[in-house]
Amino acid sequence: MRIDVLTLCPKLVDSALSESIIGRARRNGSLELHTHDLRPFGLGKHKSVDDTPYGGGPGMVMRCEPLFEATEKILATELNQTKRILMCPQGRLLKQSLVRELAREKRLFIICGHYEGVDERVREHLATESISIGDYVLTNGALAAAVLIDAVVRLLPGVLGSEESAQQESFTDRLLDGPVYTRPPNYRGWTVPEILLSGNHGEVEKWRMNESVKRTQKVRPDLLNQPPCAG
Ligand SMILES: C[S@@+](CC[C@H](N)C(=O)[O-])C[C@H]1O[C@@H](n2cnc3c(N)ncnc32)[C@H](O)[C@@H]1O
């Protein structure tokens, strides 16, 4: 998959996505990540990308010209067939179901806001969708983009060591994962449930499902009331 990110903080995106599994996905070509610095597309001698809000109010607003011109230049003939995502706290909430949807795309283009926000014409006429990573406000969209990319890329074929780990995890089938353990079987008197040491795969599976349901009921009962695959 190819992902382009347009941001004032390209290094932040790049460094957040250089380590571990996503770093390996980049090295082996599963992810082709291109970060683009918006600054050179800024206006005038100072390459300005923002201005004061019409009507007054606090903060600076990102101007539309640099964002439109950069996006159109980078995507060129692929503009119309590429999903153009604006990272925005007011966008559609990023859930595993949306992550799965995005993982089916061949290419994504992500626009990161900064300051007080982005001129509304970007949302209306440039982005094809706005996505929020949660109900809180970050200083800019770079880390939000990195979170989205991490979640999407780990679903691409061959990125995780075992395909199963992406299929049997939290938010699949409206359930959270149950508890997991590894060696030692007894640490400071805290023991691993007997059943996991029994070697009885059928019983282990039943136990896991039961724990998964119990945990979901306890900490996220709302998930159980969602339609199947709503993530
Ligand atoms: C300080 S925020 C702007 C917040 C805006 N004034 C508001 O209240 O909705 C600056 C930029 O950070 C990014 N951002 C902040 N929080 C985010 C979130 N929860 N999800 C996605 N992007 C976010 C967006 O790109 C946004 O344009």
The ligand as a MOL file (V3000), in Angstrom:
LIG
                    3D

  0  0  0     0  0            999 V3000
M  V30 BEGIN CTAB
M  V30 COUNTS 27 29 0 0 0
M  V30 BEGIN ATOM
M  V30 1 C -5.4210 21.8340 17.7470 0
M  V30 2 S -6.1580 20.8010 16.5440 0 CHG=1
M  V30 3 C -7.5510 21.7910 16.0470 0
M  V30 4 C -8.7370 21.5640 16.9070 0
M  V30 5 C -9.9450 22.3960 16.4800 0
M  V30 6 N -9.7650 23.7580 16.8820 0
M  V30 7 C -11.1840 21.8480 17.1540 0
M  V30 8 O -11.5240 22.2690 18.2420 0
M  V30 9 O -11.8100 20.9480 16.5670 0 CHG=-1
M  V30 10 C -5.0640 20.9190 15.1890 0
M  V30 11 C -5.0550 19.7290 14.2450 0
M  V30 12 O -4.6570 18.5680 14.9440 0
M  V30 13 C -5.2580 17.4110 14.3750 0
M  V30 14 N -5.9770 16.7090 15.4450 0
M  V30 15 C -6.1090 17.1090 16.7270 0
M  V30 16 N -6.8110 16.2280 17.4430 0
M  V30 17 C -7.1310 15.2120 16.5960 0
M  V30 18 C -7.8800 14.0090 16.7460 0
M  V30 19 N -8.4180 13.6480 17.9010 0
M  V30 20 N -8.0080 13.2120 15.6730 0
M  V30 21 C -7.4690 13.5530 14.4800 0
M  V30 22 N -6.7710 14.6840 14.2750 0
M  V30 23 C -6.6010 15.5210 15.3150 0
M  V30 24 C -6.1580 17.9040 13.2510 0
M  V30 25 O -5.4680 17.7560 12.0290 0
M  V30 26 C -6.3740 19.3660 13.6120 0
M  V30 27 O -6.6400 20.1650 12.4650 0
M  V30 END ATOM
M  V30 BEGIN BOND
M  V30 1 1 1 2
M  V30 2 1 2 3
M  V30 3 1 2 10
M  V30 4 1 3 4
M  V30 5 1 4 5
M  V30 6 1 5 6
M  V30 7 1 5 7
M  V30 8 2 7 8
M  V30 9 1 7 9
M  V30 10 1 10 11
M  V30 11 1 11 12
M  V30 12 1 11 26
M  V30 13 1 12 13
M  V30 14 1 13 14
M  V30 15 1 13 24
M  V30 16 1 14 15
M  V30 17 1 14 23
M  V30 18 2 15 16
M  V30 19 1 16 17
M  V30 20 1 17 18
M  V30 21 2 17 23
M  V30 22 1 18 19
M  V30 23 2 18 20
M  V30 24 1 20 21
M  V30 25 2 21 22
M  V30 26 1 22 23
M  V30 27 1 24 25
M  V30 28 1 24 26
M  V30 29 1 26 27
M  V30 END BOND
M  V30 END CTAB
M  END
